[in-house]
Amino acid sequence: MAVTDEPVMISVRPGLGPRLIACLISLTELFAAAVVAVEVGVLSIGVIARYVFHAPIVWTDELAQILFVWLSMLGSAIALHRGQHMRMTALVDRFGPSARANCETVALLACVAFMVLMLWPAIDYAHEESFVITPALELPGSIRAAALPVGLVLMVVFALAKVGSIARQRLVTAFCLVAGVTALVWLSRGFFLGLGNLNLVLFFVGLVGVAVFLGVPIAFAFGTAALGYIGLATNSPVLTIAGRMDEGMSHLILLAVPLFVFLGYLMELTGMAKAMVDFLAALLGHVRGGLSYVLIGAMYLVSGISGSKTADMAAVAPSLLPEMRRRGQKSGELVALLAATGAQTETIPPSLVLITIGSVTSVSIAALFTGGLVPAVVLGLFLAMVVWWRNRREDLSHISKPPRRDVLRAFLFALPALALPFIIRAAVVEGVATATEVSTIGIAYSVIVGLLIYRRCDWSKFPKMLIDTAALSGAILFIIGAATTVAWCLTQSGFSRDLAKVMASLPGGGPTFMAVSILMFIVLGSVLEGIPALVLFAPLMFPIAKAVGLHEVHYAMVIILAMGMGLFLPPFGVGYYAACAIGRADPAEGIRPLMGYMLALLAGLVVVAFIPWLSIGLL
């Protein structure tokens, strides 16, 4: 599986070195947790000052942005230590134990090589930023930019600590391979300079493809390709990469990422997610396929708030899957539907995918939040048709319909939790607050509801929740930073202009372009996962979509849903393997039932693509 929620712990041997590493890891986690807590506090103060006292504090956004870059890099280091950076392991998992270990060693050393080569440019960039003074706090920009070299140093240390547990012969072989390839390409710099735009294929198709299939985390594969392209095939300074990564990770819109991740953990901790699921189960659990409908509805309600599809599925599955198994559902069918609902709910606000695509394309976040509701309902109806067909002969003789009193009691108990998604979406859509500001409102609401109503919070888990927020956010934001760098390279090379010409010249205008985009983003979503694919290609495709007459919100809904299908489509879609891990099922069992759901999603996507009103009718 590419993304795990359990830490991959470093093998610690007795001695001073491992104890120092363990101490450094603890300090990094403590500092990252503190940054998350301060970030939430600073933004909350800004929201209260602006909307309660009508006296905006000008420095809150500036401080939040500085803390945000530090959170991104510290979280990335923790994610590297835990093995939580997104990567594609479908090919490597097919190898034998020895070959798989060799690939993992090469992948780890490739990450180390990238970080070591980037360290000096990052230091140089931080020095350059020292001449920039922030307008409100009057602090040098190097305070923010220093997060990059510090984060890289931490990641190098944590990676080298993992290297210490690898067999010496395997380590030496992998080191010679990585060092030899690096030296060879550096000595061939003149050769690359003469290839022109053929370098785009070599670095961003060849190198990225090889790295991804060998199990190198996607962010590091992107970063290595950008480093190779800029350092070997252009005359641009390498510190450009540090600048692009800093820019990609410091968009104010992206401040919503860690806050919604934190909000998702709060919902699980307070029992709000479980209350939603229990109400839907009481309402529909007695009809044929009822719990499958509950799964679709529950994913619709909680989707997008946590910032992680894995977290969304983990919040819903434990309450439903055991009972579904007791009713005779096969494990493969359960994880297939779980994966399909993950793909179906990609457009439901406040999805981080919507926030990300808004940040890289300048499309209104409020418009995207409004436009995403109906398309997900359409795809949910198509999934419900498959559920009805597959469960039309289900034996419910042993299932009794709960009394209305019990259903009403479950509804009243779940009502505060059910209200949260609607409060968040309404606040953004109505312009009451931005996506970042409304996340702080959601956090405050969850804390109050958890303390006063559900009262099942284990607050001893709060520090771990802060660290988990930093790790997941860091993994997401590091990918955005690396993909932003690749997108800059593609733009500077003229590739975006050439792509625009090719796509604009397709016969058939808008419908043909839409069909090609659907196929393209299904493939990209499978290979590159969701956010990297969108960050890389959305800025290139949106101007073309506008030129052929497609509404930007409508086009956004289509490519997000297509990307979601790819993310959960085996053999490469890592979302599917996350669903199997959460549902504790063999991936082979779910592939056949998943195909029926995927066909239903594709049919629903075609309907959304060719009926624009479904995406823009509520705007």
Steps between C-alpha positions, in 0.01 A plus 500: 500500500631844415373703793486355847358634823727292723856622550779305338739515792874525463692194607685620810814328622650558845743789506529874516422564132156337495407671827591837351291420191205401717541823697514704178185330372320578826611863488388531137160353583467729804590808297267399214212443744565841653501664156163338417353619831636854457383506137146416607519755780633782279238446231225474762609832650489655155150367433367619839655844456358535149148366545425557868678827579517629138864596559721290269851423627731555205786278614310174556505386136868589472596301809277213392678487164843485668386223733338320207828447314662372819204267555535370144870417533485361854197294402686372194788387722263317735320344203834374366583348837159329512500387137190710426613677184278397209657245269393241249609146590287290264801390292747457785253286695506246218872435552651241730616601850862558397419704188239700692753582773751609235245733342405650835867563580557669164184709551615611846848597376347684204304712749818563699685603182226749410497652849880530518519661156220742593646600835743767382254660253246512784754674727585739218130575447450567873792743488350680199168531683671673794491823296118482482318656799140404578267803498310444826741326738811648334681167516758383248369250246779263598304406814240337274744373237728339762236232539617342173864427594402403856235259369744353247764443771245324721386282213859406415566404862180293527570330167859416599369354826293260292804422290671371815264202512574385142739212430846633413537322165160614379573854617838517325351370175214750507735786593733421210202488263351834614839675523608360163185613320519845664866544400434378146214741431697790652799428275259491203367850564611629161314216331171594669538869415494409130179294514257790541145401593582131464622543858135533607443141390822374657448663839124539548393178330802270509658594833172559682356175362800291605515663843127460569494136393806425715308629802663842539244727673322709238609833647867397486457363147363837388772689687778285355368547146477878546849509651642300210322708238595840642854399599591310183279621216464874572713793610262592783645498855408196708376720783201559268370164620509615863314816403233310307453250785472783752244674282304178443480424874420851623175587321265641762217290358696185588495597868167318500681168443637439852194658660255268324726202568491596867122546484460150356698349787288699745179361350628147549632571851175661621277227355326734256576277199370192684180681595431579132553138397285363783207722399517396134522134602187537716320672211588261214652190656182292468456526120670282238853629456420754770845513654652546156278806453611613846863468392434720196315758710753499784790557261306788348461663841855462632690519172742783451510620858800294610718583200579134444293237323669244723376689807149535351478125441650422840237717669211318335610139450546380861137580584350331194716223360475253792118510489503469119715189532259355755224545241692287251680762292831379362815692586579566135159661444541718808841643409388545138208718609720683753749582224223603260350742755846647549513582129139620493545757776809681370302815411321539834607816683709585690714252309869582498499408133261790438717733707812387314353538153370844596846603617678393180237622251354808677147360471273624779506264799140592585390413144683166520339425837157570352563311178625183668184396682274383218758306291579284804126434547472392135786253533355382832169421327682290240677311779164451674364337183779242511438445871129445435571249223754302700287489816153458349474143635663561841337306784384742768286260699739527796511882489233697684404859427594721796218691672449856387591611849848349463547661158392837638732461799792416267413802284489740794828365634664534157348840419793710631739287296278506192486878519878550477550419129208727408628783721843482337368486145241774554753734660736478201231502231321801653827690534483518879855366530780368283588131481783558747293705742207261499728212597579679827126544557454126441779419747345720770156348432637144524678569829185654654271223374748233607525641852133580559310232305697190404741500794701207371820691425821337611699822526816303574505432125505873423882534469515199267221655295704819457802299386288291262358823357851633437616175336203466265502870414874491436468204264226680304669840491844366405340340196333831412833680532682247281220485242491880486869491408436251221209708371729806492756304298235389250373856466845654454592243237199592285338159551178655628473712185558197278252290697243777468542502123460122472197481729336804343543348154312180589201448269160529662575795728382484861351146505817342357720698737282391793519133398879514462528676836297226671727226367812705574411569864388144570848386395676784682293445814599135502871554446566832676216510755257787523667817621828459305309436176283808550781731607708391202242507222202711610677833436580378149155366417269769641591773250435252217165401651403865515611552140275217374200638689489287817404656832795480738294365794336237278839395363645487852227262617557266207877473532482464880256209468712345224807536715311340791411200286867455412603534864284199594555295183734198528767397430664839561237703687628522858160601636373150426776342708427745782136382493615137512726571797219675689250228409755226578444323171725344240525744206441213256153439651374849426614553142213319329214666697680834470477491121119520515517804726764662280280457194216664694731788596610539138137513387426762763810697399386503137164640613675771706733580210224551246245673725682815620202609711582227752822685582405863447122507547527603867757776443 
